[in-house]
Amino acid sequence: MFRIQTMNKISSLGLELFPRGKYEVASEIPHPDAILVRSADLHAVEIPQSVLAVARAGAGYNNIPVNACSARGIAVFNTPGGNANAVKELVLAALLISSRNILGGVNWGASLAGKSDEVPDLVEKEKSRFEGPELRGKTLGIVGLGAIGVMVANDAVALGMDVIGYDPYISVDAAWNLSRQVIRADTLEGLLSKADYVTLHMPLSDETKGLLNAEKLRFMKKGARIVNLARGGLVNEADIIDALNSKKLSVYVTDFPSAELLACPSAVCIPHLGASTPEAEDNCAIMAVRQLMDYLESGTVRNSVNFPKCRLEQHSPFRLLVVNRNIPNMVGQITTILAEENNNILDLINHHRDDYAYNIIDTEQRIPENTLERLLAVEGIIRVRELEQGG
């Protein structure tokens, strides 16, 4: 039986996928095989030695110590695309809010409460204060063309916007789904110089931290607008505020409020509502659970942030899974040990990602305990696991 520890409230539509009798799921559980998490900070938690995988029911994974997990052979999964539609809809709303001063008008309208018969005349007199441009015919620059960026791009095209996209690492799947009307920018600076609106859709990393700063903002048109519902750290906040105060930027809409941004009249702060829909929570939970089940039951890796994508059609009830450092002669050492133990290999796949590699090996016979111990003793091998279907 596999044991799953939940670190947050997880949608029941996801949890119900775990077959009863094969999985035990609880928030407090000894020696869990996997952890299912949403927003809980695992940096401050001692992850048990028994854990094989951590699944985040969401796209971001800053709350998970990925490097430490990799070093221990723990697969970390996220759910890209599970909340994509929810975020996309809020991005479209943010674009409209950044243009039409809808919030300013609504807040001013609320101040008219109690003025009775004066309201219609006051509205007609003052409505021009909240005038703003239409999106149609304007240029939208999208930085990051993953699941959300592609959806935003396609819908912006449908709204009549000219769309430019920048993503040097765009996936084949994303490219297939992207409208042909989206123009590719060769450089970030080139995109910024043409865009009336810019929206960010990328993970936060050492490479992307502070991506939009004073140096980059100088390329932008005067009066341009920025939407950032991805990660607050993608921009240099102080530089954004300076650009707003100097009127270089008209509006900055973000899902990540701070005291400084809340004090800036031209910043629109949304209280982290990007994925806050019941549909997104359900979708992410379902994806996370299915990925965990695939990994625990067959060793298949999908949507891992630290392991390579890896799947092998099973040709034997006996399967060996090996996590090792990506160094020379690892596969040779593994196969040699199996040969010395007279265990025939029926099929094998080896993929690597950065500093780590992952192997799925189907064998003719069951792997005895002493063979597993020999493999684990090889320098560079981090984790060894045997699966026996029907065993």
N, C-alpha and C positions, 0 to 999 in steps of 0.2 A: 504494500500500500504506500502511495506517495502522500507526504504531508505538506500542506501548503499553509504558510502563515500570511495572514492579511495584516497590513500595517495601517490601512485606512478603511473607511467604508467603501466597499466595492459594489458596483451594480449587481443586483441579484440575477440579471439576465446573463451576466458573465459567469458568476459562481455556479449557477444551475447547470452549466455545461460539464462540470467535473462529475464523472460517473460515481454514484454512490457505491461504496464497497471497494472502490479502487483508489479513491482519494479521501483524505481527511482534511478539512479546511476549518481553520479557527484563527482568532487573533492572538491567542496564547497557545502555543503548541511546542512540545519538546522536539528537538532535533529535526527541524523542518528540512524538506528537500528543496523547497523553493519559497521565495518571498514575493508576494503580490502587493504593490504599493502604488499610491497616487502621489501625494504631496509630502509624506513623512520624510524627514531628513535622515537618511541612513548614514551620513557622515558621522553622526553622533551616536550611532548604534554599533554594538559589537555583533557582526554577522556570524552566526554559528558555523562551525567547521563542517556541518552536514550539508550546508546549502550548496546546491548545484547551479541554481539560476535565480536571477532577480528580474521580475517583469514590472515595468512601469506602465500603468494604464494612462498613457498620455505621450505626447511627442518629446517634450523636454525631459532631460535626465540629469540636471545639475544637482539634484538631491541624492544622487547615487555615487558612491566612490568608485568610479569605473576603473581607474588604474589599479586600485587595491584589489578589486574583484578579478581583473585580468590576471594579476600576479598569482592569484589563488586558483585559477581555472574556473571561475564562476562566470557563466554567460549572463550578459545584461541585455534585456530586450526593451524596446519601446514600441509605440503604436502609431507610427507616422500615417497620417491620413485619417485616423479614427475620429479626430475632432476637426478635420479640415473644413467641412462645410460650415460648422459653427463659427470658426474663426473667419472664414471667407465672408460670411454674412455680416459680421461685425466690422470687417475691413471696409466693405461697401458702405455701411452706415457711417463709418469714420470719414470716408472720403466726402460724403455728402455733408456731414457735420462740419468738416474743415472748410467747406466752400460756402455753404448757405447761411452760416451763423444761426442755425436752427436753435441751438441751446440759448444763445443770447436773446433771441426773440421770445422763446418760451418763458425764460426767467423774467424778462421785462413784462410779458403779458400777465404773469402771476402777480406782479406788483400792482396791477390795476384792480385787483379784487376790492370790492366795496365802493367803486366809483360809479356804479350803476349806469345811468343813461349816458355818461360821458365816454364809456368804453368804445363804442363804434367810431366816434370821431377821433379819439386819441389813437386808435389802431391805424386809421387811415393817415393820420398826420405823421406818425413816427415810424411806420413800417419800413421806410427807406433806410433807416439806420442799420437795418439787418440784411441789407441786400448782399448778394454774393453770386459769383459766377457759376454757370452750369458746367457739368463734367463733360458733356458731349463736345467733341472737337479739341479737347485738351489732351496733353501728353502725360501718360502715366508711366513712370519708371518703376519696375519691379526688380528688387535685388534679392535673388534667391528664387529658383523655379522648382521647388519641391512640390509636394501634394497641394499645399495651400497656395503657393505662388502661382501655380498653373491654373487653379480654379479662379483666382482673382483675375489673372490675365484674360482668361476666356470670357468671364462675365464683363470685364471692363471693355473688351472689344464689342460685346453685345450692347453695351451702353453708348457706343459711338466714340469711345476714346481711342486715341492713337497709343499703342502700348509698346514699350521697349523693355526687354528683359536682359538681365545680366546674371549669369551663373556659369562660371568656368567648369563646374563639376556636375552639370545637369545629367540626370540618368536617362537611359534609353526609354524607360517607361514614361517619364515625364515629357520627354521630347515628342513621343507618339501622341500624347494627350493634349499638347499645346497647339493652340490655333495657329494656322499658317500666317495670320495677319500680324502676329507678334514679331517685332523686329529685334534681332539680336544685337546687343551692345558688346563691343570687343573689350571695353574697359569700363570700370565703375565711373571714372571721371567723365567719359563720353556720355554715359547715361544721365549723370547728374546735370550736365550742361544743357540737356535738351528737355528735361522733365519739368512740367508744371506741378506735378505731384510725385512723391516717392513713397513707396511702401516697402518695408523690410520683412523678409521671410527666410530667415536662416538661423541655425543654432548658434548659441554663444560659445565661443572657444577662445583660446589664446590668439588665434589669427583674426577673429572677427570682433574682439572686444574693442570698443571705441571706434568702430569702423567709420562712422560719420562723426568727424571732428572739424575743428576750425579749418584745417588744411583742405578737407574735402568740401566743406560747405561753401568755400569761395568759388567753386565751380558752378554752383547752383544759380538759377535765375533769381533776381530780386522778387520777393513776394511768393516764392514757391512754398509748398505745403508738404509736410512729412507725416506719415502714419507709421507708427511702430507698435504693433501688437505681438511682436515676436519675443524679444527680450530687451529689458531696459538697458542692459550693459552694451548693446550694440552701438549706442551713441555716447558721445562725451556730453553728459548732461549740461555742464557749465557752458560749453560751447554752443549748445542748442539754445540755452536761455539768452546768451549774448546775442545770437543771431535773431531771436525773436524781439529782443529789446531794441535792436538796431534796425528793425524792419527788413532785414535780409530775408527772414522767413516770416510768412504771414501767420501760420498756425502749425503747432506740433500736437498731434493726437497720439496718446500713448495709453497702453493698458497697465502701465507700471508707475503709479503716482509716487511722488516724493514731496517732502515739505517745500523744497525749492520750486518744483514745478507747479505745485498747488498755489504758490504765491505769485506765479507768472500769469497775467491776464490772457496771454495768447496761447497758453498751453491748455489743452483739453485732456483731463485725466479721467480715464475710465477705470473702475476698481477691479481690474484683472478679470474681466468677464469673457475673454476670448473663447474659452471652451465650456462656459457655464450654461450648458443646455442638457436636458435629460438625455437627448439623443446622443450627444457626444460622449457622455459618461457611459452609456450603454455600449456604444460602438467600441470605445477604448477597452472596456472591461472584456468584451467578447474577444477582441483581437489578442489581448494579453493572455487570456486563459488558453486560447487555442495554441498560441505560440509556446506556452509553458508545457502543455500536454504533448505537443509534437516533440519538444526537446527531451522531456523526461521519458517518453515512451519509445521514441525511435531515434533520438539524437539529432533530428532535423533542426537546422538553424535558419530562422527567418526573422528579419528585422532586429538583428542584434547590433548593438552599438560598439561592441568590442570583439566579437567573433566573426569570422567570414561566413557568408551565406553558404550553406552546405546541405545537400540532400542526396540520399542514395536509395534507390529502390531496393528493398530488402530481398535477398536471395537465400537467406538461411535464418533459422530461428536464433542463431548465435551472432551477436553483434558486439564489437569492441569499439569504444570511443576513447580517443586519446587527445589531450590538450598538451601542447608543448611549445617551447620557445621556437621562434622561426630562425633556426640555425641549421647549417649543413648536416647531412647524413642522418637526420632523425628518422625518416621513413625507412632507410636502410637498416638502422638498428632495431626498429620495431619489427620489421618483417623477418630479420635474422632470428630474433628471439622466438617468434612464432614458429619458424621453420625448425629451430632446434628442439622445440617442444612437440614436433610432429603434428602441428595444426595447420591444415591447408587453408589458404586465403581464397575465398570465392570471388570477392570483389572488394575494391578499396577506392576511397576518394580522399584526397588531401588538398585542403585549401588554406591559404594564409591571409592574414590581415595585419599589417604593420609588424609588430614584434612577436606575434603569436600565430600558431598554426593549429588546425583542427583536423582530425582524421576520423573517418567512419570506415570500419573494416568488418566485413562479413566473413565468418570463418565456418569451416566444416564441422568442427567440434566445439563443445563448450570450453571456455577459457578457464583452466584451473587456477586456484588461488595463488599458487607459487609462481605462475606465469605473470599474473597481474603484479605481484610483488617485484619480479625481475624487471618488468617494464617501468614501474614507478621508481626503481632505483637508478634508472638511466638519467644521467645529467641532462637537464633541459626538459624532461617530461614533468609536467605539473600535476596532471590529474588523469587517472585511468578509470574507466567505468565499463562494466559489462551489462548488456541487456540480453535477456532470453525471452523471446516471444512464446507465450503459452507455458512458461516455466513457473 
